[in-house]
């Protein structure tokens, strides 16, 4: 985990906040936060640390991240659950996979689903201290109607519709406009 933590620090500096969670197997998972002022993308960045010990295989693992504005620290529980369970298979989620939680992703939203998408443009892959390839998967929050649309029309069509509507999926106070 140290190589990944060092990688995060080299990209963003010291995290402004860290939350620790324990998996059912007793492994530690962390959610780190960098404030909007620390990130060139103009969002508050939340990342996982430890998912790569739980998901994937001996050659490849993954960590997750999401950028939101304004900040929503109550997302930490949902991120920890994703870090521990991924898409429910213990494998690395594919772009377009989704996971719906039994609760809201953060206080103040009705969104309960994360869609997994390739995050290489934001955080390129890296090798950990054991030589394992670690991919960084971006999480996109979805409302129930957006998830339904994605299931009916596919991931590409969902992205097209979000872009056409100029819908900033990183806006933590956005409302469900697909209704």
Secondary structure, DSSP 8 states (H G I E B T S, - for coil): -HHHHHHHHHHH-S-SEEEEEE-TTS-EEEEEEE-GGG-TTSSEEEEEESGGGTSS-SSEEEEEEEEEBS--GGGHHHHHHHHHHTTTTSS---TT-EEE-SS-SSTT----EEEEEE-TTTS--EE-TTS-EEEEEEEEEE-HHHHHHHHHH-HHHHHHHHHHTT--TTBTT------
